[in-house]
């Protein structure tokens, strides 16, 4: 019998994003490298002994529940725990009946595609945006269309123009996908007034908002800004997760869905995975119900703040001039830019040779071609190691900057237009 | 701001299977009802204390791994544990590198759609087949086309004819979806020779096979038959799961994928959910590595066999004549048929009034319309309760049979064709 060929793949699978960018996640596992690549949370501060005791109890004493099928929408207590977390996100008073628990918020993004998008539809995105969302959009055969951003994130007037243009082109916009707080990868924080303006633009064009907020509570200065969903709940599918404040390994995220769309969202979720792990949901619930989870978030936020500052100091010292970046005000990532002409995919390869790895900007944009941007993750690496990673990369950064400058055409008098 | 309307739903979400059949799963939670509806495994025989100790250890001592992101394809040890389980399924020597762990095998079915099917493609199915697969196919906008079966399951010559017809109609067949062992809901066991013939028909038509085998080890008489994938691995995506032999709550399933298709399958899976719960994978791994898991399977198989026999005796006593069924040789379900004219969706409603619930056959078929079939699950209910459920339903079954007989037109001499 002959082996199957690529003719058996769907169009979407044959076209799924691959390559250098994908492979970096495997390479980043090499323990001899300093990894500035992965957005892993720091877990060593968790009360692991006590969590272990909770895990023992929920298996030994409640095993016929925790190991059994559960409700498709998620357990009632996990949905209530999600509401507790959302209140701390700045979104109080959510109705547990409108929460659909998913195996991580990647699955919630994917469910939003399933529930709201037809093949060929547009999803409007920030550029750069979360690589996992872009991959999901690709497999649903959606066009991710970037709307302009500035140093504060989404530009409401530009969003209006983007939505107007798309409508004039006859395109159906399934939703705006946005990460307003400490975005992955840009780190940007959308100001409060813009949150309302973005929601108003979407209302004007009758477009749904999928608001992804994994990092909102990881705020380095002051309280989290209220999510868009806090004041515009009827139009917003809000995605929350335990991944950054507790554990990504449990794969527990959720969507808070407008009442009018909940049933279908839930059925779409169920068709994909039945429900999130009951065992995981009960452990995540225990963390919210029985532990000082907000104390843990404060503690890791302080740690991430110190790491971000150490990373900034190191790139200031070792990568300047040439490297520009956004100073993180929260979240896990520092987003930077090298001069035009630097290809950060090439730079990544050279960096691996030099002993450190990051994710090149090409991963985070729907725009094909060469990119001079890159993402440095500081969440999982201690301060000394962050500095070591930056130092290892310094010569290759310097060489790439110089090479790009040499290749840049100097304006010649002959090439100037006659006046 | 106005609330969103159904115009925001995708075509697939607006059309997702709903109704009576879906609602029964919620209704079945009512503790005053005897539920013959859900295919839940019996968990009370698990060594819960010892499993709790394992859970405590993997959180307390290995928490920075078990609560962290893991490899997208699944942990190496879970993939090896999957190979151990598959060997007991009758599929020895599987390569862990070709295993993709998923959050339950529903997610593996759904990933197969994503990886292999374009909207409008055909999936060839047994009729009846697994409701979860049908729902997944609907959301991927696939046409589930039934190929004829008999009391042994798929009929190879008929499959050949089905595939020939579909090709002549210019349809792309994404794959054959089949449950050859103790199928949900039919309970049928495809004989060994037919397994090869089915694979040969698919090879002749260059069609992939997605073989779903959650129940293969729950064999009431003799060893499991070797899966199709055992002799036809290059053409078969084999789906395994911990759900029936250990725990569905952990949501750990997997696909064994032909080498030529693995990379894209894995990337499609990752785009949907990143990876299955690390915590769950490690608990499932512990069950396979550290416990007498095959002893547990033998124990629950004996229990299910006794329950199946008790259920058969009860329906023989209380529902005959009128009720025909397939005697289960394994698995969780008894599939039965009432006389033509009985609508089992109506019967289900009457049954709930009478205090017991089952799933009507309409859930399990791609064919619209009225169905006189039904599925009784015996896996989760003790023998006395099974008998009680059958007794509660007996008057409504009897009434439905009599009503159908009254309505059936008696052949009249006037309506006969002249010779």
Boltz contact constraints between the chains, C-beta under 6 A:
constraints:
  - contact:
      token1: [A, 1]
      token2: [B, 203]
      max_distance: 6.0
  - contact:
      token1: [A, 1]
      token2: [B, 234]
      max_distance: 6.0
  - contact:
      token1: [A, 1]
      token2: [B, 235]
      max_distance: 6.0
  - contact:
      token1: [A, 3]
      token2: [B, 234]
      max_distance: 6.0
  - contact:
      token1: [A, 3]
      token2: [B, 260]
      max_distance: 6.0
  - contact:
      token1: [A, 4]
      token2: [B, 258]
      max_distance: 6.0
  - contact:
      token1: [A, 4]
      token2: [B, 260]
      max_distance: 6.0
  - contact:
      token1: [A, 4]
      token2: [B, 261]
      max_distance: 6.0
  - contact:
      token1: [A, 8]
      token2: [B, 116]
      max_distance: 6.0
  - contact:
      token1: [A, 8]
      token2: [B, 208]
      max_distance: 6.0
  - contact:
      token1: [A, 9]
      token2: [B, 264]
      max_distance: 6.0
  - contact:
      token1: [A, 10]
      token2: [B, 116]
      max_distance: 6.0
  - contact:
      token1: [A, 10]
      token2: [B, 117]
      max_distance: 6.0
  - contact:
      token1: [A, 10]
      token2: [B, 118]
      max_distance: 6.0
  - contact:
      token1: [A, 11]
      token2: [B, 118]
      max_distance: 6.0
  - contact:
      token1: [A, 13]
      token2: [B, 115]
      max_distance: 6.0
  - contact:
      token1: [A, 13]
      token2: [B, 264]
      max_distance: 6.0
  - contact:
      token1: [A, 13]
      token2: [B, 268]
      max_distance: 6.0
  - contact:
      token1: [A, 16]
      token2: [B, 267]
      max_distance: 6.0
  - contact:
      token1: [A, 40]
      token2: [B, 69]
      max_distance: 6.0
  - contact:
      token1: [A, 43]
      token2: [B, 64]
      max_distance: 6.0
  - contact:
      token1: [A, 43]
      token2: [B, 67]
      max_distance: 6.0
  - contact:
      token1: [A, 43]
      token2: [B, 68]
      max_distance: 6.0
  - contact:
      token1: [A, 44]
      token2: [B, 64]
      max_distance: 6.0
  - contact:
      token1: [A, 48]
      token2: [B, 60]
      max_distance: 6.0
  - contact:
      token1: [A, 48]
      token2: [B, 63]
      max_distance: 6.0
  - contact:
      token1: [A, 49]
      token2: [B, 60]
      max_distance: 6.0
  - contact:
      token1: [A, 51]
      token2: [B, 59]
      max_distance: 6.0
  - contact:
      token1: [A, 52]
      token2: [B, 56]
      max_distance: 6.0
  - contact:
      token1: [A, 52]
      token2: [B, 59]
      max_distance: 6.0
  - contact:
      token1: [A, 52]
      token2: [B, 60]
      max_distance: 6.0
  - contact:
      token1: [A, 55]
      token2: [B, 55]
      max_distance: 6.0
  - contact:
      token1: [A, 55]
      token2: [B, 56]
      max_distance: 6.0
  - contact:
      token1: [A, 55]
      token2: [B, 59]
      max_distance: 6.0
  - contact:
      token1: [A, 56]
      token2: [B, 52]
      max_distance: 6.0
  - contact:
      token1: [A, 56]
      token2: [B, 55]
      max_distance: 6.0
  - contact:
      token1: [A, 56]
      token2: [B, 56]
      max_distance: 6.0
  - contact:
      token1: [A, 59]
      token2: [B, 51]
      max_distance: 6.0
  - contact:
      token1: [A, 59]
      token2: [B, 52]
      max_distance: 6.0
  - contact:
      token1: [A, 59]
      token2: [B, 55]
      max_distance: 6.0
  - contact:
      token1: [A, 60]
      token2: [B, 48]
      max_distance: 6.0
  - contact:
      token1: [A, 60]
      token2: [B, 49]
      max_distance: 6.0
  - contact:
      token1: [A, 60]
      token2: [B, 52]
      max_distance: 6.0
  - contact:
      token1: [A, 63]
      token2: [B, 48]
      max_distance: 6.0
  - contact:
      token1: [A, 64]
      token2: [B, 43]
      max_distance: 6.0
  - contact:
      token1: [A, 64]
      token2: [B, 44]
      max_distance: 6.0
  - contact:
      token1: [A, 66]
      token2: [B, 249]
      max_distance: 6.0
  - contact:
      token1: [A, 67]
      token2: [B, 43]
      max_distance: 6.0
  - contact:
      token1: [A, 67]
      token2: [B, 247]
      max_distance: 6.0
  - contact:
      token1: [A, 67]
      token2: [B, 249]
      max_distance: 6.0
  - contact:
      token1: [A, 68]
      token2: [B, 43]
      max_distance: 6.0
  - contact:
      token1: [A, 68]
      token2: [B, 249]
      max_distance: 6.0
  - contact:
      token1: [A, 69]
      token2: [B, 40]
      max_distance: 6.0
  - contact:
      token1: [A, 69]
      token2: [B, 248]
      max_distance: 6.0
  - contact:
      token1: [A, 103]
      token2: [B, 103]
      max_distance: 6.0
  - contact:
      token1: [A, 103]
      token2: [B, 273]
      max_distance: 6.0
  - contact:
      token1: [A, 104]
      token2: [B, 273]
      max_distance: 6.0
  - contact:
      token1: [A, 104]
      token2: [B, 274]
      max_distance: 6.0
  - contact:
      token1: [A, 106]
      token2: [B, 273]
      max_distance: 6.0
  - contact:
      token1: [A, 106]
      token2: [B, 274]
      max_distance: 6.0
  - contact:
      token1: [A, 107]
      token2: [B, 273]
      max_distance: 6.0
  - contact:
      token1: [A, 110]
      token2: [B, 272]
      max_distance: 6.0
  - contact:
      token1: [A, 114]
      token2: [B, 139]
      max_distance: 6.0
  - contact:
      token1: [A, 115]
      token2: [B, 13]
      max_distance: 6.0
  - contact:
      token1: [A, 116]
      token2: [B, 8]
      max_distance: 6.0
  - contact:
      token1: [A, 116]
      token2: [B, 10]
      max_distance: 6.0
  - contact:
      token1: [A, 117]
      token2: [B, 10]
      max_distance: 6.0
  - contact:
      token1: [A, 118]
      token2: [B, 10]
      max_distance: 6.0
  - contact:
      token1: [A, 118]
      token2: [B, 11]
      max_distance: 6.0
  - contact:
      token1: [A, 119]
      token2: [B, 119]
      max_distance: 6.0
  - contact:
      token1: [A, 135]
      token2: [B, 271]
      max_distance: 6.0
  - contact:
      token1: [A, 136]
      token2: [B, 271]
      max_distance: 6.0
  - contact:
      token1: [A, 139]
      token2: [B, 114]
      max_distance: 6.0
  - contact:
      token1: [A, 139]
      token2: [B, 268]
      max_distance: 6.0
  - contact:
      token1: [A, 139]
      token2: [B, 271]
      max_distance: 6.0
  - contact:
      token1: [A, 203]
      token2: [B, 1]
      max_distance: 6.0
  - contact:
      token1: [A, 208]
      token2: [B, 8]
      max_distance: 6.0
  - contact:
      token1: [A, 234]
      token2: [B, 1]
      max_distance: 6.0
  - contact:
      token1: [A, 234]
      token2: [B, 3]
      max_distance: 6.0
  - contact:
      token1: [A, 235]
      token2: [B, 1]
      max_distance: 6.0
  - contact:
      token1: [A, 247]
      token2: [B, 67]
      max_distance: 6.0
  - contact:
      token1: [A, 248]
      token2: [B, 69]
      max_distance: 6.0
  - contact:
      token1: [A, 249]
      token2: [B, 66]
      max_distance: 6.0
  - contact:
      token1: [A, 249]
      token2: [B, 67]
      max_distance: 6.0
  - contact:
      token1: [A, 249]
      token2: [B, 68]
      max_distance: 6.0
  - contact:
      token1: [A, 249]
      token2: [B, 278]
      max_distance: 6.0
  - contact:
      token1: [A, 249]
      token2: [B, 279]
      max_distance: 6.0
  - contact:
      token1: [A, 250]
      token2: [B, 277]
      max_distance: 6.0
  - contact:
      token1: [A, 250]
      token2: [B, 279]
      max_distance: 6.0
  - contact:
      token1: [A, 251]
      token2: [B, 277]
      max_distance: 6.0
  - contact:
      token1: [A, 258]
      token2: [B, 4]
      max_distance: 6.0
  - contact:
      token1: [A, 260]
      token2: [B, 3]
      max_distance: 6.0
  - contact:
      token1: [A, 260]
      token2: [B, 4]
      max_distance: 6.0
  - contact:
      token1: [A, 261]
      token2: [B, 4]
      max_distance: 6.0
  - contact:
      token1: [A, 264]
      token2: [B, 9]
      max_distance: 6.0
  - contact:
      token1: [A, 264]
      token2: [B, 13]
      max_distance: 6.0
  - contact:
      token1: [A, 267]
      token2: [B, 16]
      max_distance: 6.0
  - contact:
      token1: [A, 268]
      token2: [B, 13]
      max_distance: 6.0
  - contact:
      token1: [A, 268]
      token2: [B, 139]
      max_distance: 6.0
  - contact:
      token1: [A, 271]
      token2: [B, 135]
      max_distance: 6.0
  - contact:
      token1: [A, 271]
      token2: [B, 136]
      max_distance: 6.0
  - contact:
      token1: [A, 271]
      token2: [B, 139]
      max_distance: 6.0
  - contact:
      token1: [A, 272]
      token2: [B, 110]
      max_distance: 6.0
  - contact:
      token1: [A, 273]
      token2: [B, 103]
      max_distance: 6.0
  - contact:
      token1: [A, 273]
      token2: [B, 104]
      max_distance: 6.0
  - contact:
      token1: [A, 273]
      token2: [B, 106]
      max_distance: 6.0
  - contact:
      token1: [A, 273]
      token2: [B, 107]
      max_distance: 6.0
  - contact:
      token1: [A, 274]
      token2: [B, 104]
      max_distance: 6.0
  - contact:
      token1: [A, 274]
      token2: [B, 106]
      max_distance: 6.0
  - contact:
      token1: [A, 277]
      token2: [B, 250]
      max_distance: 6.0
  - contact:
      token1: [A, 277]
      token2: [B, 251]
      max_distance: 6.0
  - contact:
      token1: [A, 277]
      token2: [B, 277]
      max_distance: 6.0
  - contact:
      token1: [A, 277]
      token2: [B, 280]
      max_distance: 6.0
  - contact:
      token1: [A, 278]
      token2: [B, 249]
      max_distance: 6.0
  - contact:
      token1: [A, 279]
      token2: [B, 249]
      max_distance: 6.0
  - contact:
      token1: [A, 279]
      token2: [B, 250]
      max_distance: 6.0
  - contact:
      token1: [A, 279]
      token2: [B, 280]
      max_distance: 6.0
  - contact:
      token1: [A, 280]
      token2: [B, 277]
      max_distance: 6.0
  - contact:
      token1: [A, 280]
      token2: [B, 279]
      max_distance: 6.0
